[in-house]
Amino acid sequence: IEKITVLHPDLVLAWQEGTPAQQIKLLRQLAIPVQMVSTATLDKLIQSIRLLGEKTGHVEAANVLANHLSQQI
């Protein structure tokens, strides 16, 4: 947590399947934006890619990648 706060991030990614809830809570209490993502299934991974594209201003690139992955599946 200390290393993250020193960086003054615009956004921190947290994995639903692994990031401890207490760490997420602490980051949010420190006013650090946290975005939960999931990679548990291919569908959730594709959803997370699209979401991150929206959050980072890279919607088009995220959609290209997500569409490519969907076609490969």
All heavy atoms as a GROMACS GRO file, in nm:
protein
  565
    1ILE      N    1   0.083  -0.119   0.000
    1ILE     CA    2   0.000   0.000   0.000
    1ILE      C    3   0.088   0.125   0.000
    1ILE      O    4   0.060   0.220  -0.072
    1ILE     CB    5  -0.096   0.000   0.121
    1ILE    CG1    6  -0.193  -0.120   0.115
    1ILE    CG2    7  -0.172   0.130   0.130
    1ILE    CD1    8  -0.289  -0.119   0.000
    2GLU      N    9   0.192   0.125   0.080
    2GLU     CA   10   0.281   0.242   0.087
    2GLU      C   11   0.345   0.271  -0.049
    2GLU      O   12   0.353   0.387  -0.090
    2GLU     CB   13   0.388   0.220   0.193
    2GLU     CG   14   0.334   0.220   0.334
    2GLU     CD   15   0.439   0.184   0.437
    2GLU    OE1   16   0.558   0.172   0.402
    2GLU    OE2   17   0.401   0.166   0.554
    3LYS      N   18   0.389   0.168  -0.117
    3LYS     CA   19   0.452   0.187  -0.248
    3LYS      C   20   0.352   0.244  -0.348
    3LYS      O   21   0.387   0.325  -0.433
    3LYS     CB   22   0.509   0.055  -0.300
    3LYS     CG   23   0.632   0.010  -0.224
    3LYS     CD   24   0.686  -0.120  -0.279
    3LYS     CE   25   0.807  -0.165  -0.201
    3LYS     NZ   26   0.862  -0.291  -0.253
    4ILE      N   27   0.228   0.202  -0.338
    4ILE     CA   28   0.124   0.252  -0.429
    4ILE      C   29   0.095   0.398  -0.400
    4ILE      O   30   0.088   0.480  -0.492
    4ILE     CB   31  -0.004   0.168  -0.417
    4ILE    CG1   32   0.021   0.027  -0.471
    4ILE    CG2   33  -0.120   0.234  -0.492
    4ILE    CD1   34  -0.092  -0.071  -0.447
    5THR      N   35   0.080   0.434  -0.275
    5THR     CA   36   0.045   0.572  -0.241
    5THR      C   37   0.154   0.670  -0.282
    5THR      O   38   0.124   0.783  -0.322
    5THR     CB   39   0.013   0.588  -0.091
    5THR    OG1   40   0.126   0.544  -0.015
    5THR    CG2   41  -0.109   0.508  -0.052
    6VAL      N   42   0.279   0.629  -0.275
    6VAL     CA   43   0.390   0.716  -0.314
    6VAL      C   44   0.383   0.751  -0.463
    6VAL      O   45   0.425   0.859  -0.504
    6VAL     CB   46   0.525   0.648  -0.281
    6VAL    CG1   47   0.642   0.721  -0.344
    6VAL    CG2   48   0.544   0.640  -0.131
    7LEU      N   49   0.327   0.663  -0.542
    7LEU     CA   50   0.317   0.685  -0.687
    7LEU      C   51   0.204   0.780  -0.725
    7LEU      O   52   0.198   0.824  -0.840
    7LEU     CB   53   0.298   0.550  -0.758
    7LEU     CG   54   0.415   0.452  -0.745
    7LEU    CD1   55   0.376   0.317  -0.804
    7LEU    CD2   56   0.539   0.507  -0.813
    8HIS      N   57   0.112   0.808  -0.635
    8HIS     CA   58  -0.003   0.895  -0.662
    8HIS      C   59  -0.077   0.852  -0.789
    8HIS      O   60  -0.093   0.930  -0.882
    8HIS     CB   61   0.040   1.042  -0.674
    8HIS     CG   62   0.115   1.091  -0.555
    8HIS    ND1   63   0.053   1.116  -0.434
    8HIS    CD2   64   0.247   1.118  -0.536
    8HIS    CE1   65   0.144   1.157  -0.347
    8HIS    NE2   66   0.261   1.159  -0.407
    9PRO      N   67  -0.124   0.728  -0.793
    9PRO     CA   68  -0.187   0.677  -0.915
    9PRO      C   69  -0.322   0.741  -0.945
    9PRO      O   70  -0.394   0.783  -0.855
    9PRO     CB   71  -0.204   0.528  -0.885
    9PRO     CG   72  -0.218   0.523  -0.736
    9PRO     CD   73  -0.128   0.633  -0.685
   10ASP      N   74  -0.354   0.747  -1.074
   10ASP     CA   75  -0.487   0.791  -1.118
   10ASP      C   76  -0.588   0.679  -1.100
   10ASP      O   77  -0.707   0.704  -1.082
   10ASP     CB   78  -0.485   0.831  -1.265
   10ASP     CG   79  -0.397   0.952  -1.290
   10ASP    OD1   80  -0.391   1.039  -1.202
   10ASP    OD2   81  -0.334   0.958  -1.396
   11LEU      N   82  -0.539   0.556  -1.108
   11LEU     CA   83  -0.626   0.438  -1.100
   11LEU      C   84  -0.543   0.317  -1.061
   11LEU      O   85  -0.433   0.298  -1.111
   11LEU     CB   86  -0.692   0.412  -1.236
   11LEU     CG   87  -0.789   0.296  -1.246
   11LEU    CD1   88  -0.914   0.322  -1.161
   11LEU    CD2   89  -0.828   0.272  -1.391
   12VAL      N   90  -0.598   0.237  -0.971
   12VAL     CA   91  -0.535   0.111  -0.931
   12VAL      C   92  -0.627  -0.002  -0.972
   12VAL      O   93  -0.749   0.005  -0.949
   12VAL     CB   94  -0.511   0.106  -0.778
   12VAL    CG1   95  -0.464  -0.032  -0.733
   12VAL    CG2   96  -0.409   0.212  -0.738
   13LEU      N   97  -0.571  -0.104  -1.034
   13LEU     CA   98  -0.649  -0.222  -1.071
   13LEU      C   99  -0.643  -0.324  -0.959
   13LEU      O  100  -0.536  -0.349  -0.903
   13LEU     CB  101  -0.594  -0.285  -1.199
   13LEU     CG  102  -0.589  -0.195  -1.321
   13LEU    CD1  103  -0.533  -0.273  -1.440
   13LEU    CD2  104  -0.724  -0.138  -1.353
   14ALA      N  105  -0.756  -0.384  -0.931
   14ALA     CA  106  -0.764  -0.489  -0.829
   14ALA      C  107  -0.839  -0.607  -0.889
   14ALA      O  108  -0.939  -0.588  -0.957
   14ALA     CB  109  -0.835  -0.438  -0.705
   15TRP      N  110  -0.787  -0.726  -0.864
   15TRP     CA  111  -0.851  -0.845  -0.919
   15TRP      C  112  -0.953  -0.900  -0.821
   15TRP      O  113  -0.923  -0.922  -0.704
   15TRP     CB  114  -0.745  -0.951  -0.949
   15TRP     CG  115  -0.692  -0.933  -1.086
   15TRP    CD1  116  -0.726  -1.006  -1.195
   15TRP    CD2  117  -0.602  -0.833  -1.133
   15TRP    NE1  118  -0.661  -0.958  -1.306
   15TRP    CE2  119  -0.584  -0.850  -1.272
   15TRP    CE3  120  -0.534  -0.727  -1.073
   15TRP    CZ2  121  -0.501  -0.771  -1.349
   15TRP    CZ3  122  -0.452  -0.648  -1.150
   15TRP    CH2  123  -0.437  -0.670  -1.286
   16GLN      N  124  -1.074  -0.921  -0.871
   16GLN     CA  125  -1.182  -0.972  -0.787
   16GLN      C  126  -1.146  -1.107  -0.726
   16GLN      O  127  -1.188  -1.139  -0.617
   16GLN     CB  128  -1.311  -0.984  -0.868
   16GLN     CG  129  -1.370  -0.851  -0.904
   16GLN     CD  130  -1.495  -0.863  -0.989
   16GLN    OE1  131  -1.530  -0.969  -1.038
   16GLN    NE2  132  -1.561  -0.751  -1.009
   17GLU      N  133  -1.067  -1.183  -0.799
   17GLU     CA  134  -1.035  -1.318  -0.754
   17GLU      C  135  -0.911  -1.324  -0.664
   17GLU      O  136  -0.873  -1.433  -0.622
   17GLU     CB  137  -1.010  -1.410  -0.875
   17GLU     CG  138  -1.127  -1.428  -0.966
   17GLU     CD  139  -1.143  -1.314  -1.068
   17GLU    OE1  140  -1.045  -1.242  -1.094
   17GLU    OE2  141  -1.254  -1.298  -1.118
   18GLY      N  142  -0.850  -1.211  -0.632
   18GLY     CA  143  -0.728  -1.224  -0.556
   18GLY      C  144  -0.686  -1.109  -0.468
   18GLY      O  145  -0.615  -1.129  -0.371
   19THR      N  146  -0.726  -0.988  -0.499
   19THR     CA  147  -0.684  -0.874  -0.418
   19THR      C  148  -0.761  -0.875  -0.287
   19THR      O  149  -0.884  -0.876  -0.288
   19THR     CB  150  -0.707  -0.742  -0.492
   19THR    OG1  151  -0.643  -0.748  -0.620
   19THR    CG2  152  -0.652  -0.625  -0.413
   20PRO      N  153  -0.690  -0.874  -0.175
   20PRO     CA  154  -0.759  -0.876  -0.046
   20PRO      C  155  -0.851  -0.754  -0.028
   20PRO      O  156  -0.812  -0.641  -0.059
   20PRO     CB  157  -0.644  -0.872   0.055
   20PRO     CG  158  -0.527  -0.930  -0.018
   20PRO     CD  159  -0.545  -0.883  -0.160
   21ALA      N  160  -0.969  -0.779   0.021
   21ALA     CA  161  -1.069  -0.674   0.040
   21ALA      C  162  -1.017  -0.562   0.130
   21ALA      O  163  -1.049  -0.444   0.108
   21ALA     CB  164  -1.197  -0.733   0.098
   22GLN      N  165  -0.939  -0.596   0.230
   22GLN     CA  166  -0.886  -0.495   0.322
   22GLN      C  167  -0.795  -0.397   0.249
   22GLN      O  168  -0.796  -0.277   0.277
   22GLN     CB  169  -0.811  -0.562   0.438
   22GLN     CG  170  -0.764  -0.464   0.543
   22GLN     CD  171  -0.877  -0.387   0.608
   22GLN    OE1  172  -0.989  -0.434   0.621
   22GLN    NE2  173  -0.849  -0.265   0.652
   23GLN      N  174  -0.717  -0.446   0.152
   23GLN     CA  175  -0.629  -0.357   0.076
   23GLN      C  176  -0.711  -0.262  -0.011
   23GLN      O  177  -0.680  -0.144  -0.022
   23GLN     CB  178  -0.533  -0.438  -0.010
   23GLN     CG  179  -0.427  -0.508   0.071
   23GLN     CD  180  -0.332  -0.587  -0.015
   23GLN    OE1  181  -0.346  -0.597  -0.136
   23GLN    NE2  182  -0.232  -0.645   0.048
   24ILE      N  183  -0.815  -0.314  -0.072
   24ILE     CA  184  -0.903  -0.231  -0.154
   24ILE      C  185  -0.968  -0.123  -0.068
   24ILE      O  186  -0.972  -0.006  -0.106
   24ILE     CB  187  -1.008  -0.317  -0.225
   24ILE    CG1  188  -0.939  -0.413  -0.322
   24ILE    CG2  189  -1.112  -0.230  -0.296
   24ILE    CD1  190  -1.027  -0.525  -0.371
   25LYS      N  191  -1.018  -0.163   0.046
   25LYS     CA  192  -1.082  -0.068   0.137
   25LYS      C  193  -0.985   0.042   0.179
   25LYS      O  194  -1.020   0.160   0.179
   25LYS     CB  195  -1.133  -0.144   0.260
   25LYS     CG  196  -1.205  -0.057   0.360
   25LYS     CD  197  -1.255  -0.140   0.478
   25LYS     CE  198  -1.321  -0.050   0.581
   25LYS     NZ  199  -1.366  -0.127   0.698
   26LEU      N  200  -0.863   0.004   0.212
   26LEU     CA  201  -0.763   0.102   0.254
   26LEU      C  202  -0.729   0.199   0.142
   26LEU      O  203  -0.722   0.321   0.164
   26LEU     CB  204  -0.637   0.031   0.303
   26LEU     CG  205  -0.523   0.120   0.352
   26LEU    CD1  206  -0.570   0.212   0.465
   26LEU    CD2  207  -0.406   0.035   0.399
   27LEU      N  208  -0.711   0.149   0.021
   27LEU     CA  209  -0.682   0.237  -0.092
   27LEU      C  210  -0.795   0.337  -0.113
   27LEU      O  211  -0.771   0.456  -0.135
   27LEU     CB  212  -0.660   0.155  -0.219
   27LEU     CG  213  -0.530   0.077  -0.226
   27LEU    CD1  214  -0.533  -0.023  -0.342
   27LEU    CD2  215  -0.411   0.170  -0.238
   28ARG      N  216  -0.918   0.290  -0.105
   28ARG     CA  217  -1.032   0.379  -0.124
   28ARG      C  218  -1.042   0.482  -0.012
   28ARG      O  219  -1.080   0.596  -0.035
   28ARG     CB  220  -1.160   0.298  -0.138
   28ARG     CG  221  -1.165   0.226  -0.273
   28ARG     CD  222  -1.290   0.146  -0.292
   28ARG     NE  223  -1.298   0.098  -0.430
   28ARG     CZ  224  -1.364  -0.009  -0.467
   28ARG    NH1  225  -1.432  -0.079  -0.378
   28ARG    NH2  226  -1.364  -0.047  -0.593
   29GLN      N  227  -1.008   0.442   0.111
   29GLN     CA  228  -1.007   0.537   0.222
   29GLN      C  229  -0.903   0.646   0.201
   29GLN      O  230  -0.918   0.758   0.248
   29GLN     CB  231  -0.979   0.464   0.354
   29GLN     CG  232  -1.095   0.382   0.403
   29GLN     CD  233  -1.061   0.298   0.525
   29GLN    OE1  234  -0.944   0.276   0.557
   29GLN    NE2  235  -1.164   0.251   0.594
   30LEU      N  236  -0.796   0.612   0.128
   30LEU     CA  237  -0.691   0.708   0.096
   30LEU      C  238  -0.724   0.789  -0.029
   30LEU      O  239  -0.639   0.861  -0.081
   30LEU     CB  240  -0.558   0.635   0.077
   30LEU     CG  241  -0.502   0.566   0.203
   30LEU    CD1  242  -0.384   0.476   0.166
   30LEU    CD2  243  -0.461   0.671   0.306
   31ALA      N  244  -0.847   0.776  -0.077
   31ALA     CA  245  -0.898   0.848  -0.195
   31ALA      C  246  -0.824   0.810  -0.322
   31ALA      O  247  -0.810   0.891  -0.414
   31ALA     CB  248  -0.893   0.998  -0.173
   32ILE      N  249  -0.780   0.684  -0.329
   32ILE     CA  250  -0.717   0.632  -0.450
   32ILE      C  251  -0.822   0.552  -0.525
   32ILE      O  252  -0.880   0.458  -0.470
   32ILE     CB  253  -0.596   0.544  -0.415
   32ILE    CG1  254  -0.488   0.629  -0.346
   32ILE    CG2  255  -0.541   0.477  -0.541
   32ILE    CD1  256  -0.370   0.551  -0.294
   33PRO      N  257  -0.849   0.588  -0.650
   33PRO     CA  258  -0.950   0.516  -0.728
   33PRO      C  259  -0.907   0.371  -0.753
   33PRO      O  260  -0.793   0.346  -0.792
   33PRO     CB  261  -0.958   0.593  -0.859
   33PRO     CG  262  -0.889   0.723  -0.835
   33PRO     CD  263  -0.792   0.701  -0.724
   34VAL      N  264  -0.998   0.280  -0.729
   34VAL     CA  265  -0.972   0.138  -0.750
   34VAL      C  266  -1.076   0.082  -0.845
   34VAL      O  267  -1.196   0.104  -0.826
   34VAL     CB  268  -0.977   0.060  -0.616
   34VAL    CG1  269  -0.956  -0.089  -0.640
   34VAL    CG2  270  -0.875   0.114  -0.517
   35GLN      N  271  -1.030   0.013  -0.948
   35GLN     CA  272  -1.120  -0.052  -1.043
   35GLN      C  273  -1.105  -0.203  -1.029
   35GLN      O  274  -0.997  -0.256  -1.046
   35GLN     CB  275  -1.088  -0.010  -1.187
   35GLN     CG  276  -1.175  -0.079  -1.289
   35GLN     CD  277  -1.322  -0.048  -1.269
   35GLN    OE1  278  -1.362   0.066  -1.271
   35GLN    NE2  279  -1.402  -0.151  -1.249
   36MET      N  280  -1.214  -0.267  -0.997
   36MET     CA  281  -1.214  -0.413  -0.986
   36MET      C  282  -1.226  -0.473  -1.127
   36MET      O  283  -1.307  -0.427  -1.207
   36MET     CB  284  -1.332  -0.460  -0.901
   36MET     CG  285  -1.332  -0.405  -0.760
   36MET     SD  286  -1.190  -0.455  -0.664
   36MET     CE  287  -1.218  -0.630  -0.650
   37VAL      N  288  -1.144  -0.573  -1.154
   37VAL     CA  289  -1.152  -0.645  -1.280
   37VAL      C  290  -1.148  -0.794  -1.250
   37VAL      O  291  -1.103  -0.836  -1.144
   37VAL     CB  292  -1.037  -0.607  -1.377
   37VAL    CG1  293  -1.049  -0.463  -1.422
   37VAL    CG2  294  -0.902  -0.633  -1.316
   38SER      N  295  -1.193  -0.872  -1.347
   38SER     CA  296  -1.195  -1.016  -1.330
   38SER      C  297  -1.134  -1.084  -1.451
   38SER      O  298  -1.156  -1.042  -1.565
   38SER     CB  299  -1.339  -1.066  -1.312
   38SER     OG  300  -1.339  -1.207  -1.303
   39THR      N  301  -1.058  -1.186  -1.424
   39THR     CA  302  -1.001  -1.268  -1.530
   39THR      C  303  -1.036  -1.415  -1.508
   39THR      O  304  -0.969  -1.504  -1.560
   39THR     CB  305  -0.847  -1.252  -1.535
   39THR    OG1  306  -0.792  -1.286  -1.408
   39THR    CG2  307  -0.808  -1.109  -1.569
   40ALA      N  308  -1.141  -1.438  -1.432
   40ALA     CA  309  -1.179  -1.574  -1.395
   40ALA      C  310  -1.224  -1.658  -1.514
   40ALA      O  311  -1.203  -1.779  -1.516
   40ALA     CB  312  -1.289  -1.572  -1.288
   41THR      N  313  -1.286  -1.594  -1.611
   41THR     CA  314  -1.329  -1.663  -1.732
   41THR      C  315  -1.291  -1.577  -1.852
   41THR      O  316  -1.260  -1.458  -1.838
   41THR     CB  317  -1.482  -1.685  -1.734
   41THR    OG1  318  -1.546  -1.556  -1.744
   41THR    CG2  319  -1.531  -1.759  -1.611
   42LEU      N  320  -1.294  -1.635  -1.970
   42LEU     CA  321  -1.264  -1.557  -2.089
   42LEU      C  322  -1.364  -1.444  -2.110
   42LEU      O  323  -1.326  -1.333  -2.149
   42LEU     CB  324  -1.258  -1.648  -2.212
   42LEU     CG  325  -1.140  -1.746  -2.214
   42LEU    CD1  326  -1.153  -1.843  -2.330
   42LEU    CD2  327  -1.009  -1.671  -2.221
   43ASP      N  328  -1.490  -1.470  -2.084
   43ASP     CA  329  -1.592  -1.364  -2.096
   43ASP      C  330  -1.563  -1.248  -2.001
   43ASP      O  331  -1.574  -1.131  -2.038
   43ASP     CB  332  -1.732  -1.419  -2.071
   43ASP     CG  333  -1.786  -1.502  -2.186
   43ASP    OD1  334  -1.736  -1.485  -2.300
   43ASP    OD2  335  -1.877  -1.582  -2.164
   44LYS      N  336  -1.526  -1.280  -1.877
   44LYS     CA  337  -1.496  -1.174  -1.780
   44LYS      C  338  -1.369  -1.099  -1.819
   44LYS      O  339  -1.360  -0.978  -1.799
   44LYS     CB  340  -1.484  -1.233  -1.640
   44LYS     CG  341  -1.617  -1.273  -1.582
   44LYS     CD  342  -1.603  -1.322  -1.440
   44LYS     CE  343  -1.741  -1.358  -1.385
   44LYS     NZ  344  -1.735  -1.395  -1.244
   45LEU      N  345  -1.273  -1.170  -1.875
   45LEU     CA  346  -1.151  -1.105  -1.922
   45LEU      C  347  -1.184  -1.005  -2.032
   45LEU      O  348  -1.137  -0.890  -2.029
   45LEU     CB  349  -1.051  -1.209  -1.973
   45LEU     CG  350  -0.926  -1.153  -2.040
   45LEU    CD1  351  -0.844  -1.070  -1.944
   45LEU    CD2  352  -0.844  -1.266  -2.100
   46ILE      N  353  -1.266  -1.044  -2.126
   46ILE     CA  354  -1.305  -0.955  -2.236
   46ILE      C  355  -1.382  -0.835  -2.182
   46ILE      O  356  -1.360  -0.721  -2.224
   46ILE     CB  357  -1.385  -1.033  -2.342
   46ILE    CG1  358  -1.290  -1.130  -2.414
   46ILE    CG2  359  -1.454  -0.940  -2.441
   46ILE    CD1  360  -1.358  -1.232  -2.502
   47GLN      N  361  -1.472  -0.857  -2.086
   47GLN     CA  362  -1.545  -0.746  -2.024
   47GLN      C  363  -1.448  -0.651  -1.954
   47GLN      O  364  -1.463  -0.528  -1.962
   47GLN     CB  365  -1.645  -0.799  -1.922
   47GLN     CG  366  -1.764  -0.870  -1.982
   47GLN     CD  367  -1.851  -0.935  -1.875
   47GLN    OE1  368  -1.822  -0.929  -1.756
   47GLN    NE2  369  -1.959  -0.999  -1.918
   48SER      N  370  -1.349  -0.706  -1.887
   48SER     CA  371  -1.251  -0.624  -1.816
   48SER      C  372  -1.168  -0.541  -1.913
   48SER      O  373  -1.137  -0.425  -1.885
   48SER     CB  374  -1.159  -0.712  -1.730
   48SER     OG  375  -1.232  -0.770  -1.624
   49ILE      N  376  -1.132  -0.598  -2.027
   49ILE     CA  377  -1.056  -0.524  -2.128
   49ILE      C  378  -1.138  -0.405  -2.176
   49ILE      O  379  -1.086  -0.293  -2.186
   49ILE     CB  380  -1.018  -0.616  -2.246
   49ILE    CG1  381  -0.910  -0.716  -2.200
   49ILE    CG2  382  -0.969  -0.534  -2.365
   49ILE    CD1  383  -0.884  -0.827  -2.299
   50ARG      N  384  -1.264  -0.427  -2.205
   50ARG     CA  385  -1.350  -0.317  -2.249
   50ARG      C  386  -1.365  -0.210  -2.140
   50ARG      O  387  -1.359  -0.090  -2.168
   50ARG     CB  388  -1.487  -0.369  -2.291
   50ARG     CG  389  -1.485  -0.453  -2.417
   50ARG     CD  390  -1.627  -0.496  -2.456
   50ARG     NE  391  -1.627  -0.602  -2.554
   50ARG     CZ  392  -1.606  -0.587  -2.684
   50ARG    NH1  393  -1.580  -0.467  -2.732
   50ARG    NH2  394  -1.610  -0.691  -2.766
   51LEU      N  395  -1.384  -0.252  -2.018
   51LEU     CA  396  -1.397  -0.160  -1.905
   51LEU      C  397  -1.270  -0.076  -1.888
   51LEU      O  398  -1.277   0.046  -1.871
   51LEU     CB  399  -1.426  -0.237  -1.776
   51LEU     CG  400  -1.434  -0.155  -1.649
   51LEU    CD1  401  -1.551  -0.058  -1.654
   51LEU    CD2  402  -1.446  -0.246  -1.529
   52LEU      N  403  -1.156  -0.140  -1.898
   52LEU     CA  404  -1.030  -0.067  -1.882
   52LEU      C  405  -1.008   0.030  -1.998
   52LEU      O  406  -0.951   0.138  -1.978
   52LEU     CB  407  -0.914  -0.164  -1.869
   52LEU     CG  408  -0.914  -0.246  -1.740
   52LEU    CD1  409  -0.801  -0.347  -1.741
   52LEU    CD2  410  -0.905  -0.155  -1.619
   53GLY      N  411  -1.055  -0.007  -2.116
   53GLY     CA  412  -1.048   0.085  -2.228
   53GLY      C  413  -1.128   0.212  -2.200
   53GLY      O  414  -1.082   0.323  -2.228
   54GLU      N  415  -1.246   0.194  -2.142
   54GLU     CA  416  -1.329   0.310  -2.106
   54GLU      C  417  -1.263   0.395  -1.998
   54GLU      O  418  -1.260   0.518  -2.007
   54GLU     CB  419  -1.465   0.263  -2.056
   54GLU     CG  420  -1.552   0.199  -2.162
   54GLU     CD  421  -1.679   0.138  -2.105
   54GLU    OE1  422  -1.718   0.175  -1.992
   54GLU    OE2  423  -1.739   0.054  -2.174
   55LYS      N  424  -1.210   0.330  -1.897
   55LYS     CA  425  -1.150   0.400  -1.783
   55LYS      C  426  -1.023   0.476  -1.821
   55LYS      O  427  -0.988   0.574  -1.757
   55LYS     CB  428  -1.119   0.303  -1.669
   55LYS     CG  429  -1.240   0.241  -1.605
   55LYS     CD  430  -1.311   0.343  -1.521
   55LYS     CE  431  -1.429   0.281  -1.449
   55LYS     NZ  432  -1.494   0.376  -1.359
   56THR      N  433  -0.952   0.427  -1.923
   56THR     CA  434  -0.823   0.487  -1.958
   56THR      C  435  -0.827   0.571  -2.085
   56THR      O  436  -0.724   0.624  -2.128
   56THR     CB  437  -0.717   0.378  -1.976
   56THR    OG1  438  -0.755   0.290  -2.082
   56THR    CG2  439  -0.697   0.299  -1.847
   57GLY      N  440  -0.945   0.582  -2.146
   57GLY     CA  441  -0.956   0.661  -2.268
   57GLY      C  442  -0.904   0.591  -2.392
   57GLY      O  443  -0.868   0.657  -2.489
   58HIS      N  444  -0.903   0.460  -2.388
   58HIS     CA  445  -0.855   0.380  -2.502
   58HIS      C  446  -0.963   0.282  -2.547
   58HIS      O  447  -0.937   0.163  -2.567
   58HIS     CB  448  -0.728   0.305  -2.464
   58HIS     CG  449  -0.614   0.396  -2.430
   58HIS    ND1  450  -0.536   0.457  -2.525
   58HIS    CD2  451  -0.568   0.439  -2.310
   58HIS    CE1  452  -0.446   0.532  -2.466
   58HIS    NE2  453  -0.464   0.525  -2.335
   59VAL      N  454  -1.084   0.334  -2.564
   59VAL     CA  455  -1.199   0.251  -2.598
   59VAL      C  456  -1.177   0.175  -2.728
   59VAL      O  457  -1.201   0.054  -2.736
   59VAL     CB  458  -1.328   0.336  -2.605
   59VAL    CG1  459  -1.445   0.254  -2.654
   59VAL    CG2  460  -1.358   0.396  -2.469
   60GLU      N  461  -1.131   0.245  -2.830
   60GLU     CA  462  -1.115   0.181  -2.962
   60GLU      C  463  -1.014   0.067  -2.956
   60GLU      O  464  -1.041  -0.043  -3.005
   60GLU     CB  465  -1.072   0.284  -3.065
   60GLU     CG  466  -1.068   0.227  -3.206
   60GLU     CD  467  -1.036   0.333  -3.310
   60GLU    OE1  468  -1.062   0.452  -3.287
   60GLU    OE2  469  -0.984   0.293  -3.416
   61ALA      N  470  -0.900   0.090  -2.896
   61ALA     CA  471  -0.798  -0.014  -2.886
   61ALA      C  472  -0.847  -0.132  -2.804
   61ALA      O  473  -0.823  -0.249  -2.839
   61ALA     CB  474  -0.670   0.042  -2.826
   62ALA      N  475  -0.920  -0.104  -2.696
   62ALA     CA  476  -0.973  -0.210  -2.612
   62ALA      C  477  -1.076  -0.292  -2.688
   62ALA      O  478  -1.079  -0.415  -2.678
   62ALA     CB  479  -1.034  -0.152  -2.485
   63ASN      N  480  -1.161  -0.225  -2.765
   63ASN     CA  481  -1.262  -0.297  -2.843
   63ASN      C  482  -1.198  -0.384  -2.951
   63ASN      O  483  -1.244  -0.496  -2.975
   63ASN     CB  484  -1.361  -0.200  -2.905
   63ASN     CG  485  -1.461  -0.149  -2.803
   63ASN    OD1  486  -1.490  -0.214  -2.704
   63ASN    ND2  487  -1.512  -0.030  -2.827
   64VAL      N  488  -1.092  -0.334  -3.014
   64VAL     CA  489  -1.021  -0.414  -3.115
   64VAL      C  490  -0.967  -0.541  -3.050
   64VAL      O  491  -0.984  -0.652  -3.102
   64VAL     CB  492  -0.908  -0.332  -3.181
   64VAL    CG1  493  -0.816  -0.422  -3.263
   64VAL    CG2  494  -0.967  -0.223  -3.269
   65LEU      N  495  -0.901  -0.526  -2.936
   65LEU     CA  496  -0.845  -0.642  -2.866
   65LEU      C  497  -0.956  -0.737  -2.820
   65LEU      O  498  -0.948  -0.858  -2.840
   65LEU     CB  499  -0.762  -0.597  -2.747
   65LEU     CG  500  -0.704  -0.708  -2.660
   65LEU    CD1  501  -0.617  -0.802  -2.742
   65LEU    CD2  502  -0.626  -0.649  -2.544
   66ALA      N  503  -1.060  -0.683  -2.759
   66ALA     CA  504  -1.170  -0.766  -2.710
   66ALA      C  505  -1.239  -0.839  -2.825
   66ALA      O  506  -1.269  -0.959  -2.813
   66ALA     CB  507  -1.271  -0.680  -2.634
   67ASN      N  508  -1.260  -0.771  -2.936
   67ASN     CA  509  -1.322  -0.836  -3.052
   67ASN      C  510  -1.232  -0.946  -3.108
   67ASN      O  511  -1.280  -1.052  -3.146
   67ASN     CB  512  -1.354  -0.733  -3.161
   67ASN     CG  513  -1.467  -0.641  -3.121
   67ASN    OD1  514  -1.546  -0.671  -3.032
   67ASN    ND2  515  -1.474  -0.525  -3.185
   68HIS      N  516  -1.103  -0.919  -3.112
   68HIS     CA  517  -1.008  -1.019  -3.162
   68HIS      C  518  -1.011  -1.145  -3.073
   68HIS      O  519  -1.017  -1.257  -3.122
   68HIS     CB  520  -0.867  -0.961  -3.167
   68HIS     CG  521  -0.763  -1.059  -3.210
   68HIS    ND1  522  -0.751  -1.102  -3.339
   68HIS    CD2  523  -0.669  -1.124  -3.139
   68HIS    CE1  524  -0.652  -1.190  -3.348
   68HIS    NE2  525  -0.600  -1.205  -3.226
   69LEU      N  526  -1.009  -1.123  -2.942
   69LEU     CA  527  -1.016  -1.237  -2.850
   69LEU      C  528  -1.148  -1.313  -2.866
   69LEU      O  529  -1.148  -1.436  -2.864
   69LEU     CB  530  -0.998  -1.189  -2.706
   69LEU     CG  531  -0.860  -1.142  -2.668
   69LEU    CD1  532  -0.861  -1.082  -2.527
   69LEU    CD2  533  -0.759  -1.254  -2.676
   70SER      N  534  -1.256  -1.241  -2.880
   70SER     CA  535  -1.387  -1.306  -2.897
   70SER      C  536  -1.390  -1.391  -3.024
   70SER      O  537  -1.442  -1.503  -3.022
   70SER     CB  538  -1.498  -1.200  -2.906
   70SER     OG  539  -1.514  -1.136  -2.784
   71GLN      N  540  -1.331  -1.339  -3.130
   71GLN     CA  541  -1.327  -1.415  -3.256
   71GLN      C  542  -1.241  -1.539  -3.243
   71GLN      O  543  -1.272  -1.645  -3.300
   71GLN     CB  544  -1.277  -1.328  -3.370
   71GLN     CG  545  -1.375  -1.220  -3.410
   71GLN     CD  546  -1.316  -1.120  -3.509
   71GLN    OE1  547  -1.200  -1.129  -3.545
   71GLN    NE2  548  -1.398  -1.026  -3.552
   72GLN      N  549  -1.131  -1.529  -3.168
   72GLN     CA  550  -1.043  -1.643  -3.149
   72GLN      C  551  -1.110  -1.754  -3.068
   72GLN      O  552  -1.081  -1.871  -3.087
   72GLN     CB  553  -0.914  -1.600  -3.080
   72GLN     CG  554  -0.828  -1.508  -3.162
   72GLN     CD  555  -0.783  -1.569  -3.294
   72GLN    OE1  556  -0.740  -1.682  -3.298
   72GLN    NE2  557  -0.800  -1.494  -3.400
   73ILE      N  558  -1.198  -1.714  -2.980
   73ILE     CA  559  -1.269  -1.812  -2.896
   73ILE      C  560  -1.369  -1.884  -2.981
   73ILE      O  561  -1.387  -2.001  -2.980
   73ILE     CB  562  -1.337  -1.744  -2.777
   73ILE    CG1  563  -1.232  -1.684  -2.685
   73ILE    CG2  564  -1.426  -1.840  -2.701
   73ILE    CD1  565  -1.287  -1.593  -2.579
   0.00000   0.00000   0.00000
